[in-house]
């Protein structure tokens, strides 16, 4: 079943290339190298559960920002680019909206639908300030843990896990981490004036080269893992996943300046080789 994701990757790449070309022609480029690699690393790291919808979703993600406008009746039925922009926005009124991967009818039925009425603001409620895909995955859980730790009552500690984002229990008067740095809502509950510093540490040409080449290497290892995943046991799958995760961490570290280029290149190569070996994609060496 995981092979579907591998078949979807060229479609994803084609959509990104088309969006990049269109944005460049219109003078509205939406890509930065470090941001694009970090976002793609997150996508590679995640395991797609609803693989049967992947071919639709890859085109949807690539087309969602920001060149495709409202599509009339299509927006009322499907998770169109306009509807999906709302899902990814951090505006106050856009949180927990438009979950549908293919159809938006379910959101309309259960009251989670929101039309795109004002410009969407993207990012995170609290600035991540990192290109580390592992930290990007874990930081939300750390915020929950910190809130639980500071909550006085045990019943409220458990409620932190099931209450909506930003909920503060009685006795915890400080601002929730999710809401830090957010400006007040404007208009019809929409936050359009979110002011956050863009995380964009400078990269030398050597860093860029290692990041791009390293991502291609880890991408090859990751797609090999996805292609062979159904035939691997749990231990080999875990080893291959750890190798891919380690390679992506190294890419984020070199883009942030936390690893030297030579160290990062060695780490990326080792992690990718380990992932390929776990998949059985490298020839076995005879033991003397």
Number of C-alpha atoms within 10 A of each C-alpha: 13 18 16 16 22 16 14 17 16 12 16 22 14 14 18 18 13 14 22 17 14 14 17 13 10 10 9 13 14 14 14 10 13 22 16 12 20 24 14 16 25 19 12 21 19 12 13 14 10 9 16 13 14 20 16 15 18 20 18 21 16 20 21 19 18 17 14 12 13 13 13 9 8 12 19 16 14 18 23 26 24 23 25 27 25 28 25 20 21 23 27 20 15 23 17 17 19 26 18 19 17 17 17 23 18 17 16 15 9 8 11 18 22 19 17 18 10 13 14 20 20 15 14 14 20 17 14 14 13 17 27 21 25 17 14 16 13 10 13 15 13 12 14 18 15 12 20 21 12 13 20 14 14 10 10 16 18 12 15 19 15 9 12 11 15 15 16 19 19 10 11 13 9 8 12 16 16 17 15 12 14 17 15 13 15 12 8 10 12 19 22 18 13 17 10 14 8 9 14 14 13 12 16 11 9 12 22 18 14 21 28 14 15 23 23 12 18 27 20 14 26 24 20 19 28 21 18 16 19 12 11 15 11 10 10 18 20 14 18 29 25 18 27 30 25 22 32 31 22 31 34 26 20 24 29 21 15 11 17 16 22 13 12 24 22 13 21 28 18 15 27 28 21 23 30 24 19 22 25 16 15 12 8 8 6 5 4 3
